[in-house]
Amino acid sequence: MSGSREHAHELIERLAASQVAAVVGLLEAMLDPVSRAIANAPVDDEPETEEERQAVAEATEWLKHNKPIPFEEVLADFGLTLADVKGHKEPQ
């Protein structure tokens, strides 16, 4: 196993800075238990219900005539901010 680690280190040393950042993001996701659980979760293969199809159709129709509501505005309706959302990370 140490040979694999050494090889990984050698490869990382040869990467450009932007590539290192991408690899770091991948490694963080691989080590995060929630990300791992989501990646390993079974595919949702339950058939879509008529009620779900209706809700999607209504939302799609609504968006044809209305502007989307920003997430920040939805949070504000509940007295919250983005900083209040657990695990929130600002886009880079």
Backbone hydrogen bonds in HBPLUS format (Angstrom, degrees):
<---DONOR---> <-ACCEPTOR-->    atom                        ^
c    i                          cat <-CA-CA->   ^        H-A-AA   ^      H-
h    n   atom  resd res      DA  || num        DHA   H-A  angle D-A-AA Bond
n    s   type  num  typ     dist DA aas  dist angle  dist       angle   num
A0004-SER N   A0001-MET O   3.00 MM   3  5.20 122.3  2.34 101.5 115.6     1
A0005-ARG N   A0001-MET O   3.07 MM   4  6.47 154.7  2.13 151.5 158.9     2
A0006-GLU N   A0002-SER O   2.89 MM   4  6.10 162.3  1.92 149.9 154.5     3
A0007-HIS N   A0003-GLY O   2.96 MM   4  6.12 157.0  2.02 142.4 149.0     4
A0008-ALA N   A0004-SER O   2.89 MM   4  6.10 155.4  1.95 145.4 152.1     5
A0009-HIS N   A0005-ARG O   2.89 MM   4  6.20 157.7  1.94 151.1 156.9     6
A0010-GLU N   A0006-GLU O   2.92 MM   4  6.20 157.3  1.97 150.2 156.4     7
A0011-LEU N   A0007-HIS O   2.95 MM   4  6.22 158.4  2.00 150.6 156.3     8
A0012-ILE N   A0008-ALA O   2.93 MM   4  6.16 160.0  1.97 151.0 156.5     9
A0013-GLU N   A0009-HIS O   3.00 MM   4  6.20 155.9  2.06 149.0 155.0    10
A0014-ARG N   A0011-LEU O   3.08 MM   3  5.30 139.4  2.25 101.7 113.0    11
A0015-LEU N   A0012-ILE O   3.09 MM   3  5.31 160.3  2.13 110.0 116.2    12
A0019-GLN N   A0016-ALA O   2.94 MM   3  5.20 122.6  2.28 103.7 119.0    13
A0020-VAL N   A0016-ALA O   2.93 MM   4  6.29 150.0  2.02 153.8 163.5    14
A0021-ALA N   A0017-ALA O   3.05 MM   4  6.36 156.5  2.10 149.9 155.3    15
A0022-ALA N   A0018-SER O   3.22 MM   4  6.49 150.0  2.31 136.7 144.1    16
A0023-VAL N   A0019-GLN O   2.96 MM   4  6.25 156.5  2.01 149.3 155.5    17
A0024-VAL N   A0020-VAL O   2.84 MM   4  6.08 158.5  1.88 154.7 160.7    18
A0025-GLY N   A0021-ALA O   3.03 MM   4  6.27 158.4  2.08 144.8 150.2    19
A0026-LEU N   A0022-ALA O   3.00 MM   4  6.29 155.2  2.07 145.3 152.0    20
A0027-LEU N   A0023-VAL O   2.84 MM   4  6.11 164.1  1.86 155.3 159.3    21
A0028-GLU N   A0024-VAL O   2.87 MM   4  6.07 160.0  1.90 152.8 158.3    22
A0029-ALA N   A0025-GLY O   3.01 MM   4  6.21 158.3  2.06 146.0 151.7    23
A0030-MET N   A0026-LEU O   2.89 MM   4  6.14 154.0  1.96 149.3 157.1    24
A0031-LEU N   A0027-LEU O   2.96 MM   4  6.16 145.1  2.09 146.0 154.8    25
A0032-ASP N   A0028-GLU O   2.95 MM   4  6.03 127.6  2.23 141.9 155.2    26
A0036-ARG N   A0032-ASP O   2.95 MM   4  6.20 159.9  1.99 156.7 163.1    27
A0037-ALA N   A0033-PRO O   2.92 MM   4  6.06 156.3  1.97 142.6 148.9    28
A0038-ILE N   A0034-VAL O   2.92 MM   4  6.19 160.2  1.96 152.8 157.8    29
A0039-ALA N   A0035-SER O   2.89 MM   4  6.07 162.6  1.92 149.0 154.2    30
A0040-ASN N   A0036-ARG O   2.94 MM   4  6.09 144.1  2.07 145.1 154.6    31
A0041-ALA N   A0037-ALA O   2.94 MM   4  5.88 108.2  2.47 136.3 152.4    32
A0041-ALA N   A0038-ILE O   3.24 MM   3  5.08 155.9  2.30  98.3 105.5    33
A0053-ARG N   A0049-THR O   2.99 MM   4  6.32 161.6  2.02 152.2 157.0    34
A0054-GLN N   A0050-GLU O   2.92 MM   4  6.10 156.7  1.97 146.9 153.3    35
A0055-ALA N   A0051-GLU O   2.98 MM   4  6.22 156.3  2.04 144.3 150.6    36
A0056-VAL N   A0052-GLU O   3.01 MM   4  6.25 161.1  2.05 153.5 157.7    37
A0057-ALA N   A0053-ARG O   2.96 MM   4  6.15 160.0  2.00 148.0 153.9    38
A0058-GLU N   A0054-GLN O   2.90 MM   4  6.14 156.9  1.95 150.9 157.1    39
A0059-ALA N   A0055-ALA O   2.97 MM   4  6.18 159.2  2.01 147.2 153.0    40
A0060-THR N   A0056-VAL O   2.87 MM   4  6.06 160.2  1.91 151.8 157.4    41
A0061-GLU N   A0057-ALA O   2.96 MM   4  6.13 158.8  2.01 146.0 151.8    42
A0062-TRP N   A0058-GLU O   2.87 MM   4  6.05 158.0  1.92 147.7 154.2    43
A0063-LEU N   A0059-ALA O   2.98 MM   4  6.22 155.8  2.04 148.1 153.7    44
A0064-LYS N   A0061-GLU O   3.07 MM   3  5.21 139.5  2.24  99.7 111.4    45
A0065-HIS N   A0062-TRP O   3.06 MM   3  5.56 150.9  2.15 111.2 119.4    46
A0066-ASN N   A0062-TRP O   3.02 MM   4  6.04 118.7  2.41 144.0 160.8    47
A0073-GLU N   A0070-PRO O   2.93 MM   3  5.33 127.8  2.21 106.7 119.9    48
A0074-VAL N   A0070-PRO O   3.18 MM   4  6.64 152.5  2.26 149.2 157.2    49
A0075-LEU N   A0071-PHE O   2.89 MM   4  6.21 164.9  1.91 157.7 161.3    50
A0076-ALA N   A0072-GLU O   2.93 MM   4  6.12 154.5  1.99 141.2 148.5    51
A0077-ASP N   A0073-GLU O   3.09 MM   4  6.37 143.5  2.23 142.2 150.6    52
A0077-ASP N   A0074-VAL O   3.16 MM   3  5.25 126.1  2.46  96.8 110.1    53
A0078-PHE N   A0075-LEU O   2.82 MM   3  5.26 145.2  1.94 110.0 121.1    54
A0080-LEU N   A0075-LEU O   2.93 MM   5  4.91 167.0  1.95 130.2 128.9    55
A0079-GLY N   A0076-ALA O   2.90 MM   3  4.69 162.7  1.93 103.8 108.5    56
A0084-ASP N   A0081-THR O   2.96 MM   3  5.23 142.0  2.11 103.9 115.2    57
A0085-VAL N   A0082-LEU O   3.08 MM   3  5.39 148.4  2.19 105.8 114.9    58
A0088-HIS N   A0085-VAL O   3.08 MM   3  5.49 148.4  2.19 141.7 137.6    59
